[in-house]
């Protein structure tokens, strides 16, 4: 895991942004459900990293 606090915060913020974009841009078809789930997972990973910071 990243021990540098600044690097971890930067990664966390970028993961939150990418997750939000994936959730916002997910199409309304079955593939969109997968993209939405992927966005939620990335968002949760970013929040977990930020919380450890």
Secondary structure as GFF3:
##gff-version 3
##sequence-region A 1 53
A	DSSP	alpha_helix	5	25	.	.	.	ID=ss1
A	DSSP	alpha_helix	30	52	.	.	.	ID=ss2
###
